[in-house]
Amino acid sequence: MAWTKKTRKTLKWFLWIGISLPLLWLFYNWALLVDEGFNLGYLTSLGFHSLTANPIEYTNRFLGDWALRFLLFSFAVTPMARIFKVKQLVAYRRMIGLWAFTYVSFHLTSYIVLDQFFDWGEIWSDILKRNYMTLGMTAFTLLIPMAVTSTKGWIKRLGARRWKAIHKAIYVIAPLGAIHYFMMAKGNQLDPKIYIGIVVGLLGIRLWFSLQDKTKAAAGKATA
């Protein structure tokens, strides 16, 4: 099926709106909370407020959950495009990846501002002492150059080979993000295991396609 310009634009807006909804929902609930002077009981009785009895912890977890979901969504775009033979999907990978970076940034910001109140000594101590914090900060650091270079201008400046080399960091970032989430989870929760399973599955699919491509390339050289 040929994708028209209108189809591509419609899907882009559909994704943009859909991905932004969790963030808008969170901002809306925080606006309610602030407007009512942090009166959790009153808001809960009205049925509007959903940030639980610990809004700060809930916010951090909420943003982290969605950050990981969109990160894995962007990681899954290329395999999905090849499996379903819809190469047009690849055009949305960068947009989804940038949204994932946005959620990760808000996740980190909520920790720095709401949880630690800019206590840089305590933040640095957490990063060094807590393994899940070390992994999370490593993943975020690796995401920065990917986000910065996610424009057509940077692709031209760097050249396709160097640009692809930078963006291969996703192969490290996705597992780190899933392990970070697994280590943070309390008790025997199922969700962290599901995310790790998704990462392993996506890595396996990508490895399979890579082996196929190499086999085809070798066969092509042999018959040339």
N, C-alpha and C positions, 0 to 999 in steps of 0.2 A: 504494500500500500504506500503510495506517494504521500509524503507529508507536505502540506501547503504551508505557506508563511503564516497563515491564520492559525493553523493547527499547532505549529510550534510556539507561537506567541500565546495561545490560549493555555497550553500545557505549562508554559513558563509561569504565567500568572497563577494558575491553579496550584503549582508547587510552591510558589512564593507565599501565597496566602496560607496554604496548608501548613507550611513549615513555621510560619510566624505566629500561628494561633496559640501554641503553648506559651510563648513569651508574652503575648498580649493578655492571655488569661491570667498569667502570674502578675503582670503589672496592674491589671484590673483589681485583683484581690488585695494587692498591697495598697492600692489607692483607697480601697474601702477600709482597710485596717488603719491607715494613717488618718483618714477622714473621721473615723469614730474614736480617735484617741487610743488606738490599740485595745479597744474593748472587745476581746475575743468572744466573750459570752454573748454579748448583744448581737454581734454579726452572725454567729452560729445559729442563734435562735431565729434569725430572719432567713436563714438558709442560703445566704450569699457567700459567706466566708469559708474557704476550704484549705487554709494554710495550717491547720492543726493547732495544737496547744503550744508548739514550738516552731513558729514561723521561720526563724533563721535556719534551723537545721533542715526543715522541710524544703525551703527555697534552694539551699545548696544541693540537696539530693535531687530535687526536681530538675534543676538545670543540668546536673551531671547526667541524669538518666537520659534526658533528651539530647544532650550533646553526644553521648555514645550512640544513641539510635541513629542520629543523622550522620555521624561519622561512618557507621557501618553501612548506612544507606548509600553514601557516596562511594564507599569501597565496593559496594555490590553493583553499581551501575554498569561497569564494563562487562562483568560476567553475565549480567542479565541481558545486555545488548547482544552478546554473542550467542547465548543460549536461545533467545527468542528471535534472533536475527533481525533486530531493530536497531541498526547502528545509530539512528538519530538520537537515541537516549544518551549517548556519550556527550552530546552538546550541553547537557544539564548537570554534568558531573561537577564542574567547577563551582556552579552556583550552590549546589547542595553542600559541597565541601566548605565554602565560605560561610554558609549558615551554620554548619557544624562548628567552625572556628568561633563564630559569634556566640554560640551557646557555651562553648568551652570557656571563652573569655568572661562571660557573665558568671559562670560557675566559679571561676577563680576569683573574680571580683567580689562575689558574695562572701567567699571565705575570708578575703583580706579585709573587707569593709565591715560586714555585718558580724562575722564570727570573731575576728581578731582585732578589729578596730585599729588597723594600721600598726599593730605591734610587730614590727619587722624582726625583732629579736626572737619572738615566739614563733613567727612564721618560718624563719630560717631554721630554728630548732626542729620544728615539725618536719620540714623537708629532709633534714639530715637523719633524724631519729626514726621516723615512721616510713616504712618501706612503700606503703601505698602512696604516700605523698611524694616520695622520690620518683616513683614511676609516673605519677600523674604530671609532675613538673617536667620530667623528661619528655613526655609525650607532647605537652604544651609547647615546650621549647622547639621541638622538631616541627610542630605545626606552623610556627611563625613564618619561616622562609617559604613554606608552601602557600600560605595565605597571601603574603606580600607579592609573590610571583604569579599569582593566579589572574593575570591579565594578558591580553594579546600583546601589549607593549613589552612586557617582560619576556614573553616567549620569543619575540623578535630579538631582544637584546641578548638573551642568553643563548639562543639557538636551540633547536629541538632536542639535541642530545643532552646538553647540560640541564635543560628544563626538565626533561624526563627523569634524569638522575636525581634531581632535587625532589621531585614528586614521588619517587619510589620510596621515600621515607614512610609513606602510608603503610607499607608492609611491616614496619616496626611500630608505628603509632597505633594501628588498630589492635594488635595484641596487647600492647601496653595499656591502652584504654580499658580493654575487657578485664585484664588482670587487676588493674587499679580498682575497678568496680567490684570485682570478686573479693578483693582483700578488705574493702570498706564494708561489705555487707555483714550484717549481724545475724548470727544463727545460720541455720541450714536453708537458705533461700534458693529458690529455683531460678529466678531471673538471671543472676550472674552466670550460672552454668549454661543457660541458654545462649547468652551473649558470647561466651567462650566457644560454644559449639558452632555458632554462626561464623565466628572468625576463622576457626579451623576449617569449616566447610568452604568458606570463600577462598582461603589460601589454597586449599586442595583443588578447587575448580580452576583458579588462576594457574596453578602449577600444571594441571592437566592441559590447559590451552597452550601454555608455554612449550610443553613437550611436543604437542601436536604441531605447533608452528615450526619448531626446530626440525622435526621429522620431515615436514613438507619442504622446508628450505633445503635440507640435505638431499632429499629425493630430486628436487629441482636441479641442484648442482650436478647430481649424478647423471641426469638425462640431458644436461646441456651440452 
